[in-house]
Each structure stands twice: as C-alpha cells, then as structure tokens.
Amino acid sequence: MIRSALLCLSLTLGLAAAVLPAAAQTEAGAEAEAETGAGTEAEAGTGAAAGTAGATTESIVSGLSQNRVSITADFNGSEILVYGAVRREAPPPPGRLSVVITVEGPSGPVTVRRKGRVAGIWINNAAVDVDSAPSFYAVATTGPIEEILTATENFRQSVTIDRLIRAVGITTQAEQSEDFLRALVQVRTEEGLYRLLEGSVELTEDTLFRADVTLPTNLTEGEYTVHLFLLRDGKMIARQERVIDVRKEGLERMIYNLAQTQPLLYGVIALLLAAAAGYGASAAFRMIRN
C-alpha cells in the first residue's frame, strides 16, 4: 500500500513537472505571437504612412539668367531668361500640364484723362484716379491663356493684368469709367509695357521649361517680381516667386539723385547747360557763315 501510494505520488509530481513547462511555453508562444502581430500592425501602419507620403506632389525648381538690371546712359532694354524644371516625388498624374510666367514691375497710382472737343478745342474734360497699376507686366504661357487657366484660378491668383489694376470708386469720378481702364491697358500695351506672350514658354517632356522676357528701355526703377505658376488641367498645383532688382547706375543715377534730393541746384545746372549749348550753337553758326 505504502509503495503504491509513493508510486502514485511520484507519477503525479512528474506529470505536474511536465505540464508546467508546456504551459509556460504556450504563454511564451502567445506573447511572441502577440509581439509578432503588433510588429505586423506597426509595419502595416508604416506602409500606410509611406503610401500617403508617396502621393504625387509637383513643385518648381527655377532660375534667372540675371537678377539685377542696371539702367545706364546707353541702356536699350534687357532680356531675361527664366528657366526651370518640375520636380516630382512620384509619376505624374494624368492631365494637361501648363506653365505661366509673369513679370510684374513696381505698382503705383495713375491718373487717366479723356480728351473731348469743347468750343472747337480738344481739351481734357474728364479724368479718373486709378489706385494702383503695374508699371510693367508681361505674361508668358505655354498656350492660349483661356485654355490653360480657369477663371476661378485667375481670380484667386491674379494672373492677368485686369486682375492687378486696383480702381476703387472710379464709377463716381466719370461716366463710363470702365473705358478709362481699357484705355490705360491699351496705351501701355502699345508702349510695350503690358504684354501677353501666349505660347512663348517652351515645355519639354512635361519637365523642363524656359521663356525669354524682354524688358523695354523705359523701365521704372524698383523690384520686378517674377511669378511662376504650374497648372494641371487649369488648376494651380505649384507656384514660385523670384525678384529682379532694376536700378539706375553711373551718370543716370547721379542725375536722378540730384533731381530728387536738390531740385533747385538741378534746375540751375540745367539752365546753365541749356544756355551754354545755345551760345555754342550760335557761335558755331556764325563761324560757318563767315
């Protein structure tokens, strides 16, 4: 009996010793599976984040042939080369890609006058004061502006010249006030100050682009802002700005500073130079006659 009891006790202890490690291994395996599952979820989350980050984004990388223009006595205009590329982090999405480049000169108030015939004489009989209008504005595009730019984007980004002219309250200054704004744009277009260069931007393989913008001789001194717009199917997807500094140099700068800082001295010098030129011309004419 005692030996049977001892044998049963030893068998029970052996089974317990065998079951406990198995249970421990089962718990360890469950923890490992839990960790593996957590790792899988973490990897899945990382993959989802990577997928989100890998969404197609397009931006502009650009440059200018020169960012400073000097107005000297023999200045006859300047040509600016605007070039760049479209940077992507993924294959491009479907849709038509277009590039619009604008060059905007310093803005300021303008008074627009209209002439009328009064008693047989043509005189200024009406005028409106425009709050702000660019002294120079050029728009270069890859195609017709109406086809590559929607009216909504033009309203938001102010791309065309009519979106940049600020004229508040001109309806109370004269009748048919809109005619004054159209006349302002027409006159400056004829002077070469407002330009629409459709199709002048070269776009190669929807990646590289370039455009040549000519600055006229009658430039206003100041900062000229170059705006670069990237559009797909008429909607803006990226934009960038660059600045060109236009300054008078040499004799032009000296005369300008003298006229602005010491107008009395400038007037006296101008009179003396005019008198000297007149006397010299008269003396030369007498010598030729004799």
Secondary structure as UniProt FT lines:
FT   HELIX           2..53
FT   STRAND          58..64
FT   STRAND          68..71
FT   TURN            73..74
FT   STRAND          78..88
FT   STRAND          97..104
FT   STRAND          107..118
FT   TURN            119..120
FT   STRAND          121..134
FT   STRAND          137..141
FT   HELIX           145..148
FT   HELIX           151..157
FT   HELIX           161..163
FT   HELIX           170..172
FT   TURN            175..176
FT   HELIX           177..190
FT   TURN            191..192
FT   STRAND          194..197
FT   TURN            198..199
FT   STRAND          202..204
FT   TURN            205..207
FT   STRAND          208..215
FT   STRAND          222..232
FT   TURN            233..234
FT   STRAND          235..248
FT   HELIX           250..261
FT   HELIX           263..289
//
